[in-house]
Amino acid sequence: MSAKSPTLTKGADGWRGIIHEGFSVSATARLAQAISAELDARFGKGTILVAHDGRFFSAQAAEVVAEKVAEAGHVAVFAGLLATPLATFAVRKFSYLGALIITASHNPFYWNGLKLKVAPGLPPSKELELAIENRRQQASFPGSLKPGSILQLDLTALKQAYLDEVTQGIDLESIRSTNPTLCIDGLGGVAGGFFYEALQYFGCTVKPLGINTDPFFNGNIPDPTCPDSRIGLSQLCQELSVPAGFVLDGDGDRLGVMDHQGHFIFPHDILALLLLYLYQKGKTWGAVITTVSAGHIVRRVAHKLGLPHREAPVGFKHIAPFLQDGSTLIAGGSVGDIGMRGYGCDRDPIVAALFLLELMVKNQQSIYDSISDLHAEFGSSYYYEKTYPMVPLPAHILKQTIFRTLAESGLNPSPDIGDCDGLKFSMDQNTWLLVRKASTEKGIRVYMEADHEQKLDLLRSCLDKVLQI
């Protein structure tokens, strides 16, 4: 393989690259061969789902990937356009070995990649990813003596099976009788259409934006955490004064929530609200897992409820095993990635949205009122995140420089600096700063939270000084 050939790079969730630079159909096919061989070595021949989003070259890559899966002796079930949570559900529901999904998730339109889900429907472990990377370095991949076949997935049956499962334990009749009006934006991603159908099935009147797939994502970055990508939904929420608005990322595994004023609600507030509601519904045991970048209100709620809280590195693959063993009640991070016990091992925005709907109907409140009550009881905060250019400083020098700058600014950082994922500096229970290498894009990813806006401004000033911005 030429040194100049596109090669997908492993990130926090799957493999990605800029089209023609890191991503190509041939590079994706080679990765699929390595994955097929590794799954065969570990579990034997089986059935593997192949799906894709609406990006450029996704359909072509998925067709070739299905061929490579079959050449390796597996049965490839071709799904076509499919949101990632539905692909994950199919792996669990039908006991597939895994799923190969051609997508670059929330990255801009000029990216593409491949996500892997393994039985029983969760991201691969770091150990499995490393084994796949080692196999990818092989010169060639011999075909199976007995090639497999390519089948077509019954999407209608899959979607109905999914809806039947997620509505178990939900008071669907109350939602349907209330008939709430909601606004949604699929951002031109693969999940918007089914999300629209699901909310109607739940009994909502839905005012949609961006529910048809568009390889340019309607001019947006398909990421709910990107402010510019929420402008359309924000305006619609204000115009209609709906109790809530929902926005999805490109492949449908991240959820953004907005209130009737078009204000974005931070994912950690949504996670804390759902935790509190699950407890009120009688789910009174289980751990609470958040990524190291999530706001601390979640741990404050967990502490008051007497539930153990644990931090994990960024990336849902670090969280999924806790959901798999049944010990965790709810888990999530800072990007709208939420998973709950009883609904598989991966994140699912539709499940989160369904519980939020039930919460609002039961409490006869908008999402704004629910969050206001949450903040009144557990406190509010100011949160900020940004990607900075890569800093040409060794890690230990960066650590010392940030600590010294924070101390000189009177923020009194704790000498116990967290290293779960990057460097996490704690000033007090509700004020902290996290600096870590970006997972996919080049640069330094920074997260910070403070109990006062002035303190957040001071944190940003300190960091700008260190990074010489």
PENOR-V261602 format. One line per field, one symbol per residue. ss: DSSP state (~ for helix, > for strand, _ for the rest). psi: psi as a letter, one per 40 degrees, with the letter a starting at -180 (. if undefined). burial: I if it has 24 or more other ideal C-beta (glycine too) atoms within 12 Angstrom, else O. A space follows every 10 residues. Layout:
ss->???
psi->???
burial->???
This chain:
ss->________>> ____>>>>>_ __>_~~~~~~ ~~~~~~~~~~ ~~~___>>>> >>_____~~~ ~~~~~~~~~~ ~___>>>>>> >__~~~~~~~ ~~~~___>>> >>________ >>>>>>>>__ _>>__~~~~~ ~~~~~~____ _________> >>__~~~~~~ ~~~~~~____ _~~~~~~~__ >>>>>_____ _~~~~~~~~~ ~~__>>>>>_ ______~~~_ ______~~~~ ~~~~~~~~~~ ____>>>>__ ____>>>>__ ___>>_~~~~ ~~~~~~~~~~ ______>>>> >_____~~~~ ~~~~~___>> >>____~~~~ ~~~~___>>> >>_____>>> ________~~ ~~~~~~~~~~ ~~~___~~~~ ~~~~~~~~__ _>>>>>>>__ ____~~~~~~ ~~~~~~~~__ _______>__ __>>>>>>__ >>>>>>>___ ___>>>>>>> __~~~~~~~~ ~~~~~~~__
psi->hideihhihh adgahiihhe ddhidddddd dddddddddd ddeaiahhih iiaeiheddd dddddddddd deeihhhhda hhiddddddd dddefidahh hhifbeiide iiahihhihf fiiiiddddd ddddddeidi hiiidgiaih ihigdddddd ddddddehei gdddddddgi hiiihefeae eddddddddd defihhhiif ehhheeffei hfhdehddee ddddddddde fidiiihiad efeihihiae eehhhidddd dddddddddd eegeiiihhi ieeiiedddd ddddefiiii iiihhededd ddddeeehdi iaaeefhhii hefaeiihdd dddddddddd ddefiidddd dddddddeii ihiiiihiih hfhidddddd ddddddddee egiieghifd gahhhhdade hihhhihidd ihahhhiiii eidddddddd ddddddef.
burial->OOOOOIIIII IIIIIIIIIO OIIIIOIIII IIIIIIIIII OOOOIIIIII IIIIIIIIIO IIIIIIIIII IIIIIIIIII IIIIIIIIII IIIIOIIIII IIIIIIIIIO IIIIIIIIII IIIIOOOIIO IIIOIIOOOO IOOOOOOIOI OOIOIOOIIO OIIOIIIOOI OIOOIOOIOI IIIIIIIIII IIIIIIIIII IIIIOIIIII IOIIIOIIOI IIIIIIOOII IIIIOIIOOI OIIIIIIIII IIIIIIIIII IIIIIIIIII IIIIIIIIIO OOIOOIIIII IIIIIIIIII IIOOIOIOII IIIIIIIIII IIIIOOOIII IIIIIIIIII IIIIIIIIII IIIIIIIIII IOIOIIIIOI IOOIIOOIII IIIIIIIIOO IOOOOOOIIO IIIOIIOOIO IOIOOOIIOO IIIIIIIOOI IIIIIIIIII IOOIIIIIII IOOOIIOIII IIIOOIIOO
